[in-house]
């Protein structure tokens, strides 16, 4: 497996902000996403917020989406002050399918069972389980933060088609934070 690209000094500094003490059911995780095998080619950031039975993905200020364990899916457009809600029946009739575990964990925890486990890594204050292998014809490398129930680093694909998600910050989400 090729060596992982070194994170820039700024990203490495931000990565130190990731730590235990955060409940996996009440957290806000920030990922940087980059393409290819060069971490300087940042594509964008992803904000994942998990609060009890709801998970929110925000990829840009223009839109974000919320998924609930009961199957409801809501797309929000804050700049337009509108939202679109899809109940389970709506999603089925529109052929919108999803893996709920993947939605709540960014990558389905079942993927780990399909990959070969390598040595565990102790990273500052997180225990990371390392996995690698192929899934769906793609090369996959996963460092799983056990206490957060999220990937610390997820790399899929090869060469210029490679996509990497790197966790850079995790914060606790309180009921007050979630309402705003």
N, C-alpha and C positions, 0 to 999 in steps of 0.2 A: 504494500500500500504506500502511495507517495506521502512524503512528509507534509504535515499540515502547515499552511502558511502562517508566518508569525503575524500576530495582530499588531496594528500600529500602536505607538506609545499611548495615544489617547484611548484607544479601545482597551488596551491592557489595563490602564488605570481604571476605566469604568468597570472592567470585569472584576476588580477587587471589591466592588460594591455589592456583589452577589454573595449572599450569606444565608446560613441556617437561621432558624427562629421565626420563619415565615410559615404560616399555615398553608398547605397546598390548596385548601378550599377558599382562601381569602387572600389573593395575591394579585399583584400587577407586575408582569414581566415584560421587559423591553429586549427585543432582539434586533441586531443589525443583520441584514441579509446582503450577501455579496455573491457575484457571479464569477465563474472561472476559478482558477487556483491562486488568485491574487487578492488578498484582503483589502487592498487599497481601492479596488473597484466596487465601492459600496453602491448597492442598488437602492435600498431604502430601509426604513425601520418598521418594525411591527410591534404594536402594543397589544399584549394579551392580558385581559383582566378576567380573573375568575373569582366569583363571589357566590358561594353556596351552589345553587342549581343553575347558574347562568354564567356563560363565558362570552366575552366581548372581544372582537378583533378590530383593531383600528390600524389601517395601513396608510391613511392620509387624513388631513383635516376635513376633506370633503365628504367622506362617508365612513361609516363603521357598521358592523353587524353584530347582533346578539343572538346567541343560541341558548335555548333552555332545555333542560333534561326531559321535559314533557314533549319535546319535538317542535315547539314554536321557534320560528326563525324571523328576525326583524332586521330590516336594512334601514339605517338612519341616514338622513341627509341634512346635517345641521345647518349648512349654509342656506338651504332652501326651506328650512323649518318644516320638514315633512319626514314621514317614515312609511314603510310598507311592511305589513305583517303577514306572515304565511303560517297558517295553522298546519297541523300534520296532514290533513286531507288536501289542503291547497298544494302543499309540496308534492304530494303523490300525484295529483292531477297535472302538475307542471313538470313532472319528472325531475324534481330536485332531490337528489339522493345525497346522503352523507353518512359518515361513520362517527357516531356520537362520541366514542372514546377518542378518536383522532381529533375531533373538534375541541374536546376538553383538555387534551394533552399535547397538541400540536402534531404529534405523531402517535399513532395508536400504540398503546403499551404492548399489544400482541405482536408488533413488529420485532420486539426484542427476542421473542421465542423463535423467530425465523432466522436470526442472525447468530453468528458465532461470538461467544463472549470472550473478551480479552481480560487482562488484569484490571482490577479496580484502581482508580486513581484518587488520591486524597488531594483536593484542590482547596487551598486555604481553609475554608470551613465547610466545604461541601464534599460529600462522598459521591463520586461519579462512577457509574458502571459503564464500561466501554464495550461496544458491540460493533461488528463489521460483517459485511457479506453482500449478497445481492438480493434484491426484491424487485419483482416485475421487470427484470432485465437491467436494472440500474444498480450501480455500486452504491452502497450505503455505509456510512460511518456514523455512529451515534455515541455520544457521551451523555448518559442519562443521570440527572441529578435526582437521586432517590428521595430525598426529603421534600423536594418541590413537586415531584411527579411530573417533571417537564424535561425536555432535552436541554442540556447545557450547550452542546454543540451538535448540530445535525448537518451532515454533508451528503448530498445525493447527486449522482451523475458523474461524468468524467470530463476533463479538459474544460473547454469553453462552455460546455453544457452543464457544468457543475454548479450547484446552488448550495450555499452554506448559510445556516441560521446560527448565529452566535449570541447567547444570552449575555447581556451586559449589565442589567440591573433588575433587581427584584425588590418590591416593597409590599408591605402589608396593606390590605384594603380593609377599611372600617366601614360600618354601615353608613356613616356620614359621607365618606368618600364615594361610595357606590351610588348614592342618591343624586350626586351632583353631576 
